[in-house]
């Protein structure tokens, strides 16, 4: 992701974007490992993709909460 793509987003949204990119990468690795028959590595990559996706959800929830709090102030 380039600086132009991120604009003036908050650090929380920056983190969510990074985590989503990591999740997508790990998911691609898991698929490739499955195709190669490397089940243990596919399993590990699938788990790390899930953790990254969960981290992105947490960051997005924090951003939504902050936005709603700021709008209510």
Order of alpha helices (4+ residues) and beta strands (2+ residues): alpha-alpha-alpha
